[in-house]
Amino acid sequence: MALAATAVLMTALAACGSSGTKKYCVDEDDFRSGRGYRVIDKKHCESSGSKGSDSSKLTIKGISDPEWYYNGKKKKGRAKNGTFDKPS
């Protein structure tokens, strides 16, 4: 009984983790070929309620173009293989 409950719980947790959209805040102007965009703290990408899409503002010195980057893969502080278009 406990083993079956554990299997059901693990399946539910795996489904929850894979269904969401991954999103990273990146500096769009800091791209390295083969490595991707530099991931920065998400506090530097602020959502705007207008038109139902995310937009960003420059919030710190040294980041010229912070943007949300969707469904990419993050490795060593860089994100690649994603898109700047917000999924519907």
C-alpha positions as CSV (number, residue, x, y, z in Angstrom):
1,M,0.0,0.0,0.0
2,A,2.7,2.5,1.0
3,L,4.7,1.6,-2.2
4,A,1.7,2.3,-4.4
5,A,1.0,5.6,-2.6
6,T,4.7,6.7,-3.1
7,A,4.5,5.8,-6.8
8,V,1.3,7.9,-7.3
9,L,2.9,10.8,-5.4
10,M,6.1,10.7,-7.4
11,T,4.1,10.7,-10.7
12,A,2.0,13.7,-9.6
13,L,5.1,15.6,-8.6
14,A,6.9,14.9,-11.9
15,A,3.8,16.0,-13.8
16,C,3.7,19.3,-11.9
17,G,7.4,20.0,-12.6
18,S,7.2,19.4,-16.3
19,S,4.0,21.3,-17.1
20,G,5.2,24.9,-16.3
21,T,6.9,27.3,-18.6
22,K,10.6,27.9,-17.6
23,K,11.5,31.5,-17.8
24,Y,14.8,33.2,-17.1
25,C,15.7,36.9,-16.9
26,V,18.6,37.4,-19.3
27,D,20.7,40.3,-20.6
28,E,19.8,40.2,-24.3
29,D,22.9,42.1,-25.2
30,D,25.2,39.6,-23.4
31,F,25.2,36.6,-25.8
32,R,28.1,34.1,-26.3
33,S,28.0,31.8,-29.3
34,G,27.5,28.2,-28.1
35,R,26.8,29.3,-24.5
36,G,23.7,31.5,-24.8
37,Y,22.5,34.6,-22.9
38,R,23.8,35.6,-19.5
39,V,21.2,34.9,-16.8
40,I,20.6,37.7,-14.4
41,D,18.6,38.1,-11.2
42,K,14.8,38.0,-12.0
43,K,14.3,41.2,-10.1
44,H,15.8,43.0,-13.1
45,C,12.9,41.9,-15.4
46,E,9.7,43.5,-14.2
47,S,6.3,42.5,-15.6
48,S,4.1,45.0,-17.2
49,G,0.3,44.4,-17.2
50,S,-0.3,46.1,-20.5
51,K,-1.2,43.9,-23.5
52,G,-0.8,40.7,-21.5
53,S,2.9,40.3,-22.2
54,D,6.0,40.7,-20.1
55,S,8.3,43.6,-20.7
56,S,11.4,44.7,-18.9
57,K,13.0,47.8,-17.5
58,L,16.6,48.6,-16.9
59,T,17.0,48.4,-13.2
60,I,20.8,48.2,-12.6
61,K,23.9,49.6,-14.1
62,G,25.8,47.3,-16.5
63,I,22.7,45.5,-17.8
64,S,21.8,47.1,-21.1
65,D,18.8,45.0,-22.1
66,P,17.1,42.7,-19.5
67,E,14.4,40.5,-21.1
68,W,12.4,37.3,-20.2
69,Y,13.7,34.2,-22.0
70,Y,11.3,31.3,-22.1
71,N,11.8,27.5,-22.2
72,G,15.6,27.5,-22.6
73,K,18.1,25.4,-20.8
74,K,20.3,27.0,-18.1
75,K,23.9,25.9,-17.6
76,K,26.7,27.8,-15.9
77,G,24.9,31.1,-15.7
78,R,23.8,31.0,-19.4
79,A,20.5,30.2,-21.1
80,K,20.1,28.9,-24.6
81,N,17.7,27.0,-26.9
82,G,14.7,29.1,-25.9
83,T,12.8,32.1,-27.1
84,F,12.0,35.7,-26.2
85,D,8.4,35.1,-27.3
86,K,6.0,34.5,-24.4
87,P,4.2,31.2,-24.7
88,S,0.4,31.4,-24.8
